[in-house]
């Protein structure tokens, strides 16, 4: 009951929270800029712990974000829309045999074919952390979309004690978007091989974000 009331209070305060986060995002001193407009129908893959970081970087870019249907997803959905993102509720795993409804996967396929760029946290919505699931690989294989692994390196930040080790940047810190090697999934490719390739690429970016060369 208390948790439900707390969630409803947060939803009620979303306009105020989103304004504060927008102001916070504007203080970040980005050392590079990525031209999202040049991409058409790409999938940005990232760890769940960097979701806020990418939201700061991708403000008002019209990127489509896959958001969980879990109750906590209501908060993320509201914030992302106020940040200028589009959202699709569901999971990249859902359209698979035995996984339930197909609506989210079909919608993502449609948007990718229209040239929209899609962002997916590949270890979400509940983990395990830093373990890529193959839903994003399946989506790329079915649509022909290229997967672009991404991460963010902050000069000063802290991590929450959450399952995803959420990265929170300090205001006015320097930041850099890290972009990995593009991953193309052909019809004949084994999903598990490509899943491991994506996971290794994201782990390499994670190490670089922490100041380790890889």
C-alpha positions as CSV (number, residue, x, y, z in Angstrom):
1,X,0.0,0.0,0.0
2,X,2.8,2.4,0.9
3,X,4.7,1.6,-2.2
4,X,1.6,2.1,-4.4
5,X,1.0,5.5,-2.8
6,X,4.7,6.5,-3.2
7,X,4.5,5.5,-6.9
8,X,1.3,7.5,-7.4
9,X,2.9,10.5,-5.7
10,X,5.9,10.3,-8.1
11,X,3.6,10.1,-11.1
12,X,1.8,13.2,-9.8
13,X,5.1,15.1,-9.5
14,X,6.4,14.0,-12.9
15,X,6.1,17.5,-14.5
16,X,8.2,19.0,-11.7
17,X,10.7,16.1,-11.7
18,X,11.1,16.2,-15.5
19,X,11.8,19.9,-15.3
20,X,14.5,19.4,-12.7
21,X,16.1,16.6,-14.7
22,X,16.0,18.7,-17.9
23,X,17.9,21.5,-16.0
24,X,20.3,18.9,-14.7
25,X,20.9,17.5,-18.2
26,X,21.7,20.9,-19.5
27,X,24.6,21.2,-17.1
28,X,26.4,18.2,-18.5
29,X,29.4,19.2,-20.5
30,X,29.5,16.8,-23.5
31,X,32.9,16.4,-25.1
32,X,31.4,15.0,-28.3
33,X,28.1,15.1,-30.1
34,X,26.4,12.3,-32.0
35,X,24.4,13.1,-35.1
36,X,21.2,11.0,-34.4
37,X,19.6,12.6,-37.4
38,X,21.9,10.8,-39.8
39,X,20.7,7.4,-38.5
40,X,17.7,5.8,-40.0
41,X,16.2,2.7,-38.5
42,X,19.0,1.8,-36.1
43,X,18.8,0.1,-32.8
44,X,20.8,1.6,-29.9
45,X,21.7,-1.1,-27.4
46,X,22.8,-0.2,-23.9
47,X,22.9,-1.6,-20.4
48,X,19.9,-0.6,-18.2
49,X,22.2,1.2,-15.8
50,X,23.0,3.8,-18.4
51,X,19.3,4.6,-19.3
52,X,19.4,7.9,-17.5
53,X,22.7,8.8,-19.1
54,X,21.4,8.1,-22.6
55,X,18.2,10.0,-21.8
56,X,20.3,13.1,-21.0
57,X,22.3,12.7,-24.2
58,X,19.3,12.1,-26.4
59,X,16.9,14.9,-25.2
60,X,14.4,15.9,-27.9
61,X,15.7,13.6,-30.6
62,X,12.5,11.6,-31.1
63,X,14.2,8.3,-30.4
64,X,11.8,5.4,-29.7
65,X,12.4,3.7,-26.3
66,X,11.1,0.3,-25.3
67,X,9.7,0.7,-21.8
68,X,8.6,-2.1,-19.5
69,X,5.0,-2.9,-18.8
70,X,5.9,-3.3,-15.1
71,X,4.3,-0.6,-12.8
72,X,7.7,1.2,-12.4
73,X,7.6,1.6,-16.2
74,X,4.8,4.1,-15.8
75,X,7.2,6.5,-14.3
76,X,9.9,5.9,-16.9
77,X,7.3,6.3,-19.7
78,X,6.1,9.6,-18.4
79,X,9.6,11.0,-18.0
80,X,10.8,9.9,-21.4
81,X,7.8,11.4,-23.2
82,X,8.6,14.7,-21.4
83,X,12.2,14.4,-22.6
84,X,11.1,14.3,-26.2
85,X,11.3,10.5,-26.7
86,X,8.6,8.2,-28.1
87,X,7.8,5.1,-26.2
88,X,6.5,1.5,-26.8
89,X,5.4,-0.5,-23.8
90,X,6.4,-4.1,-23.6
91,X,9.5,-6.3,-23.9
92,X,11.8,-7.2,-26.8
93,X,11.3,-10.8,-25.6
94,X,7.5,-10.8,-26.0
95,X,7.0,-11.6,-29.6
96,X,8.9,-14.8,-29.3
97,X,7.2,-18.2,-29.2
98,X,5.9,-18.8,-25.7
99,X,6.6,-15.3,-24.5
100,X,3.1,-13.9,-24.8
101,X,1.8,-10.9,-26.7
102,X,3.3,-9.6,-29.9
103,X,2.2,-6.0,-29.9
104,X,5.5,-4.4,-28.7
105,X,7.7,-6.4,-31.1
106,X,5.4,-5.7,-34.1
107,X,5.3,-2.0,-33.3
108,X,9.1,-1.8,-33.0
109,X,9.4,-3.6,-36.4
110,X,7.0,-1.1,-38.0
111,X,8.8,1.9,-36.5
112,X,12.2,0.6,-37.6
113,X,11.0,0.1,-41.1
114,X,9.7,3.7,-41.1
115,X,13.2,4.8,-40.3
116,X,12.8,5.5,-36.6
117,X,15.7,4.9,-34.3
118,X,15.0,2.6,-31.3
119,X,16.8,2.3,-28.0
120,X,16.7,-0.9,-26.0
121,X,18.2,-1.7,-22.6
122,X,19.3,-5.3,-23.4
123,X,19.6,-6.5,-19.8
124,X,16.2,-5.1,-18.7
125,X,13.7,-4.9,-17.4
126,X,14.8,-6.9,-14.3
127,X,18.2,-8.3,-15.2
128,X,20.5,-10.1,-14.6
129,X,22.7,-7.0,-15.0
130,X,25.3,-6.9,-17.8
131,X,23.8,-10.0,-19.4
132,X,22.4,-9.3,-22.9
133,X,19.1,-11.0,-23.8
134,X,18.6,-12.1,-27.4
135,X,15.3,-10.2,-28.0
136,X,17.2,-7.3,-29.6
137,X,19.1,-9.8,-31.8
138,X,15.8,-11.3,-33.0
139,X,14.4,-7.9,-33.7
140,X,17.5,-6.9,-35.8
141,X,17.4,-10.2,-37.7
142,X,13.7,-9.8,-38.6
143,X,14.0,-6.1,-39.7
144,X,17.6,-5.9,-41.1
145,X,18.2,-3.0,-38.7
146,X,21.8,-2.5,-37.5
147,X,22.5,-2.6,-33.8
148,X,24.7,0.1,-32.4
149,X,26.1,-0.6,-28.9
150,X,26.4,2.6,-26.8
151,X,27.5,3.7,-23.4
152,X,28.3,7.0,-21.6
153,X,31.5,8.0,-19.8
154,X,31.2,10.6,-17.1
155,X,34.2,12.2,-15.4
156,X,32.3,12.4,-12.1
157,X,29.4,10.1,-11.2
158,X,28.0,7.7,-8.6
159,X,26.1,4.5,-8.9
160,X,22.9,3.5,-7.0
161,X,22.7,0.3,-5.1
162,X,20.1,-1.0,-7.5
163,X,20.1,-4.3,-9.5
164,X,21.3,-2.4,-12.6
165,X,23.9,-0.2,-10.7
166,X,22.2,2.9,-12.2
167,X,24.8,5.5,-13.2
168,X,24.0,9.1,-11.9
169,X,26.2,11.9,-13.2
170,X,27.2,14.9,-11.1
171,X,25.9,18.2,-12.4
172,X,28.4,20.1,-14.6
173,X,30.6,17.0,-15.1
174,X,32.3,16.2,-18.4
175,X,30.8,13.4,-20.4
176,X,31.4,11.5,-23.6
177,X,29.2,9.2,-25.6
178,X,31.0,5.9,-26.4
179,X,29.9,4.1,-29.6
180,X,30.8,0.5,-30.3
181,X,31.1,-1.6,-33.4
182,X,28.0,-1.9,-35.5
183,X,26.4,-5.4,-35.4
184,X,24.5,-6.7,-38.4
185,X,22.4,-9.8,-37.9
186,X,21.9,-11.8,-41.2
187,X,19.0,-14.3,-41.6
188,X,21.5,-17.3,-41.4
189,X,23.2,-16.0,-38.2
190,X,22.8,-17.9,-34.9
191,X,21.1,-15.7,-32.3
192,X,23.3,-16.9,-29.5
193,X,26.5,-16.0,-31.4
194,X,25.3,-12.5,-32.1
195,X,24.0,-12.1,-28.5
196,X,27.5,-12.9,-27.2
197,X,29.0,-10.5,-29.7
198,X,26.7,-7.7,-28.5
199,X,27.4,-8.6,-24.8
200,X,31.1,-8.5,-25.3
201,X,31.0,-5.2,-27.1
202,X,28.8,-3.6,-24.4
203,X,31.1,-4.9,-21.7
204,X,34.1,-3.4,-23.5
205,X,32.3,0.0,-23.6
206,X,31.4,-0.4,-19.9
207,X,35.1,-0.9,-19.0
208,X,36.1,2.2,-21.1
209,X,33.4,4.2,-19.3
210,X,35.1,3.3,-16.0
211,X,38.5,4.4,-17.3
212,X,39.8,1.0,-18.3
213,X,41.1,0.7,-21.8
214,X,39.1,-2.4,-22.6
